[in-house]
Amino acid sequence: MDNEIKIDTDTITLGQFLKLADVISSGGMAKWFLSEHEVFINGEQDQRRGRKLKVNDKIDIKGLGTFVIVR
């Protein structure tokens, strides 16, 4: 089952998402986390913490699970 992450805005950055999903404890950890873990957005690997995520985007993080952005 996917974990749903609720946002109140149209988009959220990958770095903000990681903090919101409790994957990292601070925004400063995003760059390190993305360099150490495989993150796939809608099936495409992406390491950019500024990548914009929108409602219905699916984020797969190896070893941590699958997340879906919802409003």
Secondary structure, DSSP 8 states (H G I E B T S, - for coil): --EEEE-SSSEEEHHHHHHHTTSSSSGGGHHHHHHHS-EEETTEE---TT-EEETT-EEEETTTEEEEEE-
